[in-house]
Amino acid sequence: MKDSQILSAFQDLPGHAAPAGPPPRVLVFDACHVGVVLRAVLFVEIVMSVGAMFGAVGVMDWLLRVAVLSGAALPGTLLWLIVACSLKIFLARLLPWAQQLAGMALGAAAALYGAGLLALVGFVDAVPWVASSFTGALLAAALVAALVLRAKGRMPADTAARLSELQARIRPHFLFNTLNSAVALVREDPARAEALLEDLSDLFRHALVDLGESVTLAEEVALARRYLAIEQVRFGPRLQVEWAVDASAGAARVPPLMLQPLVENAVKHGVEPSIRGAQVKISTQRRGDTVVIKVTNTVPAGQGPTGQGVAQANVRDRLRLLHDVRGHFQAALKDGVYQVRMEVPA
C-alpha cells in the first residue's frame, strides 16, 4: 500500500493482596523536557521584561534594563533546569513538599549565580543579592507549580485510556465474534483455536495490568500483531495486513495501549463495512532522532458515519503529555485511504 504521501504536513527528519506499606515516592516535577526548557526561558524572559518597565524612562532605557536583567536571569534559569534535571533521581526520593522546597532553594542559588555574573563583569555597582535570591526562589516556585500541574495532568488521560481500553476489550460483540471464531476452529484446527485464545488472553492481560507511564514501541507492535491475528481468523482474506517494521525504531518510548486502538479503528472502519475487505498497513521507521509510526487502511465502503474520535483523541493527548513538543499526531483521509501518523523521539 502506498502510504508515504497521505500526510505531507510532517517534515521528513534525518491472587494475594500486596502487603500494606507507604506509597512509593515519585518525582512531582520533571525539568528534563525540551518543551519545559523553552517555556521556562520564555516565562523568565517575560517576567524580566515586565519588571524592567518599573523605573524605565524610555524605550532605550527599558531595553538596556531588559538586557542587564536577562544577562543574570537566563544563565540562572538554564543552571536551574540543568541541576533540577541532573538531580531528578535524588529528588524523587524526597517527600513531595521537600521536592518543591528543594526546587525553590535551587532557584535562589541559581539567581545568586546570575547576580554574581553581573558583578563579575561589572554591569552593576551594587548587586542586590537578597532581592535576587528571593526573586529566584519565587520564579522557581512558579515553575515547579506549573510542572507539578503538568505531571498531575497525566493522571486523567491515563485513567481515561485504561477505562476506554477496558470497555473496548469487553465489548459484547468483540467477545462474541472472537469466541465464535475459536469455537469454529476447535474441531477443524484445535491448535489454531488455542493460539487465538492465547492472543485474546494476552490482550486482556495488557488491558488489566498496570503498564506504567510508557512502554517500548516493539511491545506495542507485538500487541497489535496479536490483535490482528484474532481479527484475521474472523475476517479471513477480507483483512489484508501489511507490516513494515523498522527494528531500529523498537526502543522508542510510547504510551501503553497506543497502537492497538488505532489498529482496531482501522479494522472497524475499513474492513468491517466492506464486503470485499480492506488493506491495513502498520509501519515504523527511524529517521535520525525521530521515529515515525503510521497506521494506514483503505476505505472501500466510503468514509461512512464517523465516530466520536475517543481513541484518537486519547492517543494524541497521551503523546503530548509523554513527549511534549516532540510528540506529534495527525490523521487524514485522502483518495480512499485513511492514515494516522505519529512522531516520537527515538
C-alpha positions in Angstrom: 0.0 0.0 0.0 1.4 3.4 -1.0 1.1 5.4 2.3 4.1 7.8 2.1 2.2 10.8 0.6 -1.1 10.6 2.6 0.1 13.0 5.2 2.6 15.6 4.0 2.3 18.1 6.8 5.1 16.3 8.7 8.5 17.3 7.6 10.8 14.3 6.9 13.5 14.1 9.5 17.0 12.5 9.5 -4.0 -13.5 43.6 -2.9 -12.2 47.1 -3.2 -8.8 48.4 0.1 -6.9 48.4 1.4 -6.1 51.9 0.5 -2.7 53.1 3.2 -0.1 53.2 4.0 3.5 52.4 3.2 4.6 48.8 6.2 4.8 46.5 7.7 8.3 46.2 7.7 9.8 42.7 9.1 12.9 41.2 6.5 15.6 41.4 8.1 17.8 38.8 10.4 16.9 35.8 12.5 19.5 34.1 14.0 17.1 31.6 11.9 18.0 28.6 12.8 20.3 25.6 9.3 21.9 25.9 9.8 22.6 29.6 13.2 24.3 28.8 11.7 26.5 26.1 8.7 27.5 28.3 10.8 28.2 31.4 13.2 30.5 29.4 10.2 32.3 27.8 8.5 32.7 31.2 11.5 34.2 32.9 12.2 36.5 30.0 8.7 37.8 30.1 8.9 38.4 33.8 12.2 40.2 33.4 10.8 42.4 30.6 7.8 43.4 32.7 10.0 44.1 35.7 12.3 46.3 33.6 9.3 48.6 32.9 9.5 49.9 36.5 11.7 52.9 36.6 12.4 52.9 32.9 12.3 56.5 31.4 12.1 55.4 27.8 12.3 52.6 25.3 16.1 52.6 25.1 16.3 52.7 28.9 13.9 49.8 29.1 15.8 47.7 26.5 19.0 48.3 28.5 17.4 47.2 31.7 16.0 44.1 29.9 19.5 43.3 28.6 21.0 43.6 32.1 18.3 41.6 33.8 18.4 38.9 31.1 22.1 38.6 31.5 21.5 37.5 35.0 18.2 35.6 34.7 18.8 33.5 31.6 22.1 31.8 32.9 20.4 31.3 36.2 17.4 29.7 34.6 19.4 27.4 32.5 21.5 26.4 35.5 18.3 25.7 37.5 17.0 23.5 34.6 20.3 21.6 34.3 20.7 20.9 38.0 17.0 20.0 38.5 17.2 17.6 35.6 20.5 16.1 36.8 19.2 15.6 40.4 15.9 14.1 39.4 16.8 10.6 40.8 17.8 12.2 44.1 14.8 14.5 44.2 12.4 11.5 43.6 13.5 10.1 46.9 12.2 13.1 48.9 8.7 13.8 50.0 6.6 16.0 47.6 6.8 19.1 49.8 10.6 18.6 50.2 11.0 18.3 46.4 9.2 21.6 46.0 11.3 23.3 48.7 14.4 21.9 47.0 13.3 23.4 43.7 12.8 26.8 45.3 16.3 26.5 47.0 17.9 25.7 43.7 16.1 28.7 42.2 17.5 31.0 44.9 21.0 29.6 44.3 20.7 29.9 40.5 19.6 33.6 40.9 22.7 34.3 43.1 24.8 32.7 40.4 23.2 35.0 37.8 23.7 38.1 40.0 27.3 37.0 40.6 27.9 37.0 36.8 26.7 40.6 36.6 29.0 41.6 39.5 31.9 39.8 37.8 31.6 41.7 34.6 30.9 45.0 36.4 27.4 45.7 34.9 26.1 46.8 38.3 27.7 48.7 41.1 25.7 47.3 44.0 24.4 43.8 43.5 21.0 43.1 45.1 21.9 39.7 46.5 19.0 39.3 48.8 16.4 40.5 46.3 18.0 38.3 43.6 17.7 35.2 45.8 14.1 35.8 46.7 13.2 36.6 43.1 14.9 33.3 42.0 13.0 31.3 44.7 9.7 32.9 43.6 10.3 32.2 39.9 11.4 28.6 40.7 8.2 28.2 42.8 6.1 29.2 39.9 8.0 26.9 37.5 7.7 24.0 40.0 4.0 24.6 40.4 3.5 24.5 36.7 5.5 21.3 36.3 3.5 19.7 39.2 0.2 20.6 37.5 1.7 19.2 34.2 2.6 15.9 36.0 -0.8 15.6 37.6 -2.4 16.2 34.1 -1.1 12.8 33.1 -3.3 11.0 35.5 -6.8 11.8 34.0 -5.5 10.9 30.5 -4.0 7.6 31.6 -7.2 6.8 33.6 -9.4 7.6 30.6 -7.1 5.5 28.4 -7.4 2.5 30.7 -11.2 2.8 31.0 -11.5 3.2 27.3 -9.3 0.2 26.6 -11.2 -2.0 29.2 -14.5 -1.0 27.6 -13.2 -1.9 24.1 -11.9 -5.2 25.3 -15.2 -6.3 27.0 -17.5 -5.1 24.2 -20.0 -7.9 23.8 -19.7 -8.1 20.0 -15.9 -8.3 20.2 -16.1 -11.2 22.7 -18.9 -12.9 20.8 -17.1 -12.8 17.4 -13.8 -13.8 18.9 -15.2 -16.8 20.9 -17.3 -17.8 17.9 -14.1 -17.9 15.8 -12.5 -20.1 18.4 -15.4 -22.5 18.7 -15.5 -22.8 14.9 -11.8 -23.8 14.9 -11.9 -26.2 17.9 -12.9 -29.2 15.7 -11.2 -28.2 12.5 -8.0 -26.8 13.8 -7.6 -27.1 17.6 -4.0 -25.7 17.5 -5.2 -22.5 15.7 -8.1 -22.2 18.2 -5.7 -22.4 21.1 -3.4 -19.8 19.5 -6.4 -17.5 19.1 -7.5 -17.8 22.7 -3.9 -17.2 23.8 -3.9 -14.0 21.8 -7.2 -12.9 23.4 -5.8 -13.7 26.8 -2.7 -11.6 26.1 -4.9 -8.6 25.1 -6.9 -8.8 28.3 -3.7 -9.1 30.3 -2.3 -5.9 28.8 -5.6 -4.1 29.4 -5.8 -5.1 33.0 -2.1 -4.9 34.1 -0.6 -1.5 35.1 2.0 -1.0 32.4 3.4 2.3 33.8 3.9 5.6 32.0 5.4 4.2 28.8 6.4 1.1 27.0 8.6 0.3 24.0 7.3 0.6 20.5 8.3 -3.0 20.0 5.9 -4.1 22.7 3.1 -2.2 21.2 3.8 -3.7 17.8 3.7 -7.2 19.3 0.4 -6.5 20.9 -1.0 -5.2 17.7 0.1 -8.3 15.9 -1.8 -10.4 18.4 -5.0 -8.3 17.9 -4.7 -8.6 14.1 -4.2 -12.4 14.4 -7.5 -12.6 16.1 -9.2 -10.4 13.6 -7.6 -12.4 10.7 -9.5 -15.5 11.9 -12.7 -13.5 11.9 -12.4 -11.8 8.6 -10.1 -14.2 6.7 -9.0 -12.9 3.3 -11.0 -9.8 3.7 -8.4 -8.5 6.1 -5.1 -7.9 4.2 -2.4 -6.9 6.7 1.0 -5.4 5.7 3.8 -4.8 8.1 6.8 -2.5 7.5 8.6 -2.5 10.9 12.0 -0.9 11.4 13.8 -2.9 14.1 16.0 0.2 15.0 12.8 2.0 16.0 11.6 -0.6 18.5 13.3 1.1 21.5 11.3 4.3 21.2 9.0 5.0 24.2 5.3 5.4 23.6 2.2 5.5 25.8 0.9 2.0 26.7 -2.0 0.7 24.7 -1.4 3.3 22.0 -1.2 1.3 18.8 -3.8 -1.4 19.3 -6.8 1.0 19.5 -5.7 2.7 16.2 -5.4 -0.7 14.5 -8.8 -1.6 15.9 -10.2 1.6 14.3 -8.7 0.6 11.0 -10.4 -2.8 11.1 -13.7 -1.4 12.3 -14.0 1.4 9.7 -12.0 -0.1 6.8 -12.5 -3.9 6.8 -15.8 -4.5 8.7 -18.1 -2.3 6.5 -16.7 -3.6 3.2 -17.8 -6.9 1.6 -14.5 -7.3 -0.2 -12.5 -6.2 2.8 -9.7 -3.7 3.0 -5.9 -3.3 3.5 -4.3 -2.4 6.8 -0.7 -1.3 6.9 1.4 -0.7 10.1 4.8 0.9 9.5 7.5 2.2 11.8 10.7 4.0 10.7 13.5 5.6 12.5 14.7 8.9 10.9 17.6 10.3 12.8 16.5 11.1 16.3 12.8 10.7 15.4 10.6 7.6 14.9 7.6 7.8 12.5 4.7 5.5 13.2 1.9 5.1 10.6 -1.4 3.1 10.7 -3.0 3.2 7.3 -6.1 1.5 5.9 -8.1 1.6 2.7 -11.8 2.6 3.0 -13.5 0.7 0.2 -17.0 1.3 1.5 -16.5 5.0 1.9 -16.0 7.1 5.0 -19.4 6.3 6.4 -20.6 7.6 9.8 -17.7 9.0 11.8 -17.3 8.1 15.4 -16.6 10.3 18.4 -12.8 10.0 17.9 -12.3 9.0 21.5 -9.4 6.6 20.8 -7.5 9.1 18.6 -8.1 12.0 21.0 -6.8 9.8 23.8 -3.7 8.7 22.0 -3.0 12.3 20.9 -3.3 13.7 24.5 -1.1 11.0 25.9 1.6 11.5 23.3 1.6 15.2 24.1 1.9 14.5 27.9 4.7 12.0 27.4 6.8 13.7 24.8 5.5 17.3 24.9 6.6 19.3 21.8 8.5 16.3 20.4 5.3 14.1 20.1 3.2 14.7 17.0 -0.1 13.2 15.9 -2.0 13.7 12.7 -4.8 11.9 10.8 -6.2 12.4 7.3 -8.4 10.7 4.7 -7.2 11.0 1.1 -8.3 9.2 -2.0 -10.0 6.4 -0.1 -7.1 5.8 2.2 -7.1 6.8 5.9 -3.9 7.3 7.8 -2.9 8.1 11.4 0.7 9.3 11.6 2.7 9.9 14.8 6.2 11.1 15.6 8.1 10.4 18.8 11.7 10.7 19.9 13.9 7.7 19.1 
